[in-house]
Amino acid sequence: MTDRIERLTFDQLAPAAQSVLEARVKRLGYLGEFFRCTGHQPAILVPFMEMTEALKKALPDRLTELGALTVASVMGNDYERHQHERLSRKLGFGEDWVAAVEQLAPDTAPGLSDAERAVQRLVIAAIEQRGHDVGPLLETAIDHIGPDQAIAVLFLVGRYLTHAIIVNALSLAPPVPSIFEEETQG
């Protein structure tokens, strides 16, 4: 981790960044290190967060969380994975569903719907194949969730890849433990 990027406090963020992050900081009780670093680029951070909110409206919660957990798992982004495990649990999806998603084995993971399996296949292939030759998987996803949501899934992959690249490049530690680590620690 580099110490050459100052970790900003909430008060040091540009007003526009404070505005888009205020509710999140109040809900979580802290300003995550991701935002403390990326706050140096408010003109990029603000639309990034607006995209995040737009994706929540474009997709049902289960597909949003499936996509976020899948990208985080494939990319080794524990920072985001742990947070989305918690959000999935809060949304009522349960630890079994989270564990099934994190197996990254949509054909054999228990408890996933056919649509979730199709979306996870697409997300994994889009990352591993850099978007190339995923047409048949995209078609199958469209059959299950329609073209509008399929496009939203592709945007979601890009959003969470961006987060993973920043977190991994900066070696940011997760702000919270995995829900599965909590169970073994408690």
Secondary structure, 3 states (H helix, E strand, C coil): CCCCCCCCCHHHCCHHHHHHHHHHHHHHCCCCHHHHHHCCCHHHHHHHHHHHHHHHHHCCHHHHHHHHHHHHHHHCCHHHHHHHHHHHHHCCCHHHHHHHHHCCCCCCCCCCCHHHHHHHHHHHHHHHCCCCCCHHHHHHHHHHHHHHHHHHHHHHHHHHHHHHHHHHHHCCCCCCCCHHHHHHHC
